[in-house]
Amino acid sequence: MATLRRLREAPRHLLVCEKSNFNHDKSRHRHLVETHYHNYRVSFLIPECGMLSKELKNLVMETGPYYLVRNLPVHELITQEFINTFVKKGSCYALTYNTNIDEDNTVALLPNGKLILSLDKDTYEETGLQGHPSQYSGRKIMKFIVSIDLMDLSFNLNSKKYGRICWSFKEKKPLKFDFLLAWHHTGAEEPAMLSFFSKYQIQEHQPKVSMSTLRDLQCPVLQSGELRGKPEASCSALELLDWLGGVFCNADQNNEPDNFISNYCCPRPSTVVAKAHLCTITGFILPEKISVLLEQLCHYFDEPKLAPWVTLSVQGFADSPVSWRENEHGFRKGGEHLYNFVIFNNQDYWLQMAVGANDDCPP
């Protein structure tokens, strides 16, 4: 009975909301975007807009590429050549593809050179590597977290530690996965990932882009200084986030009595906009690309616009072993970790960060 009660319980969720201004010296917007590493969907909504500007459209079309490498051995990610070519000369991201964080072994490479492995108990013991129990294991420990600093290893490739890790991945417990890979760098063009992993099955992908114009959209009224909303004057950050979810799902928000699919309605006070532009990008999207997109949306109000605000929403991979920075991420019943910016025409912004049951509080 106790087990049934726990299954019926709604999982704990955490939502952190804050407000600031993009021009403020202590604004955290850049840091929060840069440390949310593995992103699979980016959406932005612009009220009173029927068509994107040329600058925004070009940015949207330049959010790739990323790569899918089939059956890539983990030991390829710790070789001296890989570290020197990609890890040291830019920001390299990797994430196992089609693995479930709560059931399977998963691996992620962070741009700071940390290789994070979430391993089941048997695999962890077979590798012989040092790690620690997952903080979401419960009484019976079934998952372990191993963190390997590739930058630190690269300074002493003749060390016993590096030799033991290589032996573990090559001989003791060879691990292979399908990996999503992406690399951001500046300066001279370096060898491409396509040629570096040419002996494996590798495919280049571009993120999928979907654009639509929403007509006669009922939008909540917001005031940048009122994060909690004001009765009969403006809606709160939480009401806005709920409403956005409905818009992204294309849910009917009229609360009509004969609608048995959705009884949700737009929070009040609200206003109807003739047109709104919704753009969604899906793929393996780097924080650097999102930072540039956020900056461009901030410049949207450089010229007078009818829209009082725009939004930028980012969702992370549900089965990534980390959410922000190196914070351990789990799935349980949802696996969500996401953030949303509401950008106002005076350069104020709201930032909403949400995680599910098996996550630390967002930073």
N, C-alpha and C positions, 0 to 999 in steps of 0.2 A: 504493500500500500504506500509506503514511504517513497518507493521508486516511482510509482505512478503519480504521486503528488509532485515530485520534482520535475517529471516530464511535462506536467501541465503548467508549471510555473513559467511565467514570462521571463526570458533571460534578462539579466541586468544590462543596461546600456548607459553609456556616458556621453553627455553632450556638453561641450565647453563653448561658451559664447563670449566674445570680447569685442570692443570697438576701439578704433584708433584712427590715425590719419597717415596717409602714405608719406607725407612730408615730415612726419615726426621723427626726431633723432632716434628714439627708442622703439620705433615700430618694428614688429617681429615678422612682418609678412614675408620677407625674403627668406629668412631662416626656416620658417615653417614650410615653405614650398620646397626649398632645397633639401630638407631632411626627410621628406616623404618620398621614398625612393622608387617604389614599384607601383606605377599607376596604369590602370587599364582603361579608364574612361574619363574624358574631360568634356564638360558641357558648359556652354554659356548662353544666356538669355538676355536679349536686348529689347526692351519694350519700345514701342513707337519706331520700329525699324523694319523696313520691308526687304532691304538688300544690304549685304555687308560691304564695307569699304574695300578698295583694292588692297590696302595694306593688311587688313585683317584676313581677307581671303587668302592672300599669299602666305601669311603665317600659318594658317590652318593647313594649307597644302604642304607645308615644309616641316611637319612634326615627325617625320620618319627620317631614315629607315630603321627597321630593327630586323633581327635575324632569328630563324628557328633552326637549331642544329639538332639532328636526331642522334640518339645513342652516343652522346659525348661523354667520355670518361672524365670523372672529376679531376683526375691527376693532370689533365691538360690545362686546368685553370691554375695550377701551382708551379708550372714550369717557368724557368728563368726567362725564356723567350716570350711567353705570354705576359708575364709581369712587366718586363722591360718595354714591350711593345704597346700594351694597352693600359695596364694599371698605373704605371708611372707617368704616362704621357697624356693623361686625360682622365675622364670619369667613365669607368667601365661598370656596366650593370648586367647582372645575369640572374635568372630565376628559372627553377625547374617548371616544366610545362605539363599540364594535366596530372598534377600530383595533389593529393588531398592532405592538408597540413595535419589533420587529426588522425589520419590512418597511415599515410605513407611517409617515406623519407623525403625530405625536401631540402633544397640548397639555394642559397642566394648569395650573390656577390654585390657588395656595397661599393660606392664610389670612393670611400676612404681606404679601400684595399682589404676590408674584412670579408672573409668567407664564412658564412653562417650556415651550419648544418643542423637540421632538426631530424634526429634519428630515433627509430624505435629501439627498444631495449636490446634486442638480439644483435642488430647491426652495430649499435654503439659498442657493445662488448667485443664484437668481432674485429672492429677497427683498432681497438686498443688505444684510441685517442683520449685525451683528457677533456672533460666537459663537466656539465652540471645538470641535474634533473630539471626538466621543464617545470616552471612555476605553476602550470595548469594541469599537472599530472594527477592530482588527487592523492589518496592514501597509497594506492598501488602505482609506483612509478613506471610508466610505460614509454615515456619520451625523454630524450636527453638533447641538450643544446651544446654544440661544439663551435667555438669561434677561433678562426685561424687568421692571424694578421700577416697578409702577404707582403706588405711593405717591410715589416720587421724581419720576416724570413729572407727577403731579398738582400739584406745587408750581410747575411752570413749563410750563404748557400752550402758551406762546408760543415755546418753545425750538425750535431747529433739529432737535434730537434727536426731540422728540415729533412734529414735522411730518414728519420722514423716516419714522418708524415708521408713522404714519397713511397716508402716501402708499404705503408698501410694501404694507400689508394691504388698502388700498382700490383701488389702481390697478395697481401693479407686479406683485404676485402675490397676488390675492385668495384667501384660504383659507377654506373652509367645512367644517364638521364637524357630526356629531351630538354633542351635549354632554350629559353628566350634570351637573346643577347643584344645589347646596344652599347654604343660608345660615343661619348661627346668629347671633342677635343678642339683646341684652337691652334692656330699656327699652320705650319707646313703640313701638307697631306702625308699621312703615314700609310703603311700597308693596310689594305682593306681586310675586314673580317672574312669576306668571301674567299680570298686567296689564302688567308692564314689557316682556315679550317677546311680547305678544299678536299682533304682526304676523307672528310665526313659528309653526310648528306645535309647540306645547308641551303636554306632558302631565304631570299631577301623579301621582306614584306613592307608595305606602306600602311599606316593606320587607315582604317575605314572612316570616311567622313560622311555625315548625314546632315543635311540642312533643310529646314522647313520654315514656312511662314505661318504663324498662328494668327487667326483673324478673330476680332471681337473677343479678345482675351480679358477676363476679369482678373485684375491684379490687386494685391493688397496695398494699401497706402502705408508708406514707411516714412519715419523721421529719423535721420542719422543719429541724433542725440538721444533717442528713446529706444534703447536696446530691448527693454521689457514691454514696449508699447505703451499707449495711453488710451484709456477708455474713450471710445467714440472719436478718437483723433488719429490714432495710428496703430498698426499691428506690431506684434513682438517678433523677435528673431526666431523663436520656436514655431510660431504660426507660419512664418515665411518659409521655413525649411519644410514643413509638412506640405505646404502648397506647392513648392517646387517639385517635391517627389511626385505629386499628382500630375504636374505638367510634363515631367520627363516620361511618365508612364502613359501619357496621352489619356488620362482618366477623365471621365465626365465629372465636372465639378458644379453641376447645377442643382444637385440634391432634389431631383424630380421624384415624385411619389411612386412612379411606375418603373423606376430604375433599380433593378435588383443587383447590379454589379457594383455601383458606387453610390453611396449616400453622402459623399463628402461635398462640401461647398466652400468657396473661397472665403477666407476670414474677412471680417468687417472691422473698419471701413475699407471699401474697395473702390476701384475705378475701372472702367472698361477702356482698353486701348484698341485702336482700330487694327493695328498690326504689331506683331512681335516676332523677332527672328530667333530661332532656336538652332544651335549648331552643336553636334555631338561628334566627338572623335574617339574611336575605339581602337586599342592596340597596346603596344608596349611603349609608353610615353614617358620621356625623360623629364625630370624636374627642371632642367635648363630650358627646355622648350616651353614648359608651363610658365616659367618666370617671364619669358619674353612675351608670351600671350597676355599675362596679367598686366605687364607694363603697357602694352598696346591698348588694353581695355581702359587703363587709367587715362590714357591720352584721348580716349573717345570723347571726353568732355572738354577738350581744348577749344572746340568750337561749340557754340550754343546748340543744345539738343532739347527735344521735347521730353525725352526720357529723364526721370529724376534719378534713376539708378540702373545698374546692370548687375548680373550675377555670373560668377565663375565657380563651377562645382567640379571636384576631382574625387574619383573613387579609386581606392587601391585594390590590388589583387587579394581576393578573399583568402587565398592559400599561401600568401607570402609569410615566411617565418618572422618577419619584423613589420612593424607599422611605421612609426616615426623613429628616426635614428636607429639605435640597436634594440629598441624596446620589443620584447618578445610578443608575438601575435599568435592568437589561437582562433579556432573557428566556432566550436560548440554549436550554436543554432543559426549563426548568421555570417560571421567572419567579416563584418563590415569594418572598414576604417576609411574615413572620408573627411573632406573639408570643403567649405563653401565660403566664398567671398561675396559680399554685397558691396558694390562700389558705387558711392554716391557722387553726384556732380560737383560737390565741394571738396573732393579728395578724401573725405571721411570714408571709413569702411567698417563693416562688421565681418568678423571671422568666426565661423562655426566649425568646430572639430568634433567628430563623433566616432566612437569605437563601440565594439560589442562586448560580450560577457568576458571573453578571455583576452583582455588587454589592460595595460596600465592606463592611468588617466592621460589624455593627450597633453603634450608639453605646453 
